Amino acid sequence: MITPGDKVQASYDRVSARADVCGPPRNVPALRAVPLPGNSKQEGPAASPRGAIAVTPSPSTTPTPAKQQPKLLDRLREALRSRHYSRRTEQCYCHWVKRFIFFHHVRHPAGMAEPEINAFLTHLAVKEKVSASTQNQALSALLFLYRHVLDRQVGDLGEVIRARRSHHLPVVMTREEVKAVLRCLDGNKWLMASLMYGAGLRLMECLRLRIQDIDFARKEIMVRDGKGAKDRVTMLPESLKATLQGHLRVVKAIHEQDLGDGWGRVEMPHALDRKYPGAPAEWRWQWVFPQENRWRNASTRQEGRHHVDESLVQRAVKDAVRRAGILKRATCHTFRHSFATHVLEAGYDIRTVQELLGHQDVRITMIYTHVLNRGGKGVRSPADTL
């Protein structure tokens, strides 16, 4: 005979099967004792039928509930942060792990291995037609999950599909095209685009610059915690010094106004605010390009300024490229490609360009030799001699 308690237990088992991925079950009714027939008006030991023995569990024999295990995605985030992966890598890996789980109808990854991984990667390539780099990115996320979260060695997964990456040449603008795009920008957007082209900065490297990273005396820009968590030094264009100094005077006035209002603190890297409590309010730690309006924490009522959001710069550059009449697929990163190509065209050695760009291997920098307007020996097309 199926009692109401059995039905509740079956419902609890179905919901808790997804708890490790989706968190603890919600709105699951607690199990309650079902009163025996004829006992609804009686309580206590006298309510037991004749001949029955009332057993009261002692505190020592009462089972203690098991400690709630963290969710799978929380364990993944913890493994990534303990290894100092970037926040964007963490978001990307969590995205692919969730897609992998829901592709297999919310099955737990611990019960899946190489066949399920290959089926997911094949679906991405065949059905969704993603690029090889995107497919390998999904594979890297799943391999990290099995290696460092589920403690499964790679050899135990068997053969997994690895897409063969294609090699593309970067899009490069000529000097005239760079001038045309910059003419269509103004204000801070023009200054940021000019720094990306003049110093070979990535977009986020430009936005994350702090006051202390700019050395006007040495004409240098210190890029801290760039791609691959590497620092490097690049040049500060002489033509931008006066404009940048004027911009910093405006930023300092905004910072002093924020301090007068009781705020003016910025986010510090690696929890330095605990080691140096007064550092977040210091001028040298402020952003070079702060956002226009202060953010406000609804719970703590604190206010502050982050750096400019990257989407604002991306939209401004996209609109400038369109208004300049350039048909190339030029983005913010195209300024960096154009910087490297134009420096090589000016006759500087490739090792110098490698240091300015922060490439770990010179072979990565050598890709810009394939987009030069002229070869190393000034090779001319035979059609130009006709």
Summary of the structure (lengths in Angstrom):
residues: 386
radius of gyration: 30.5
end to end distance: 98.7
largest distance: 117.9
contacts: 962
relative contact order: 0.08
helix: 52%
strand: 5%
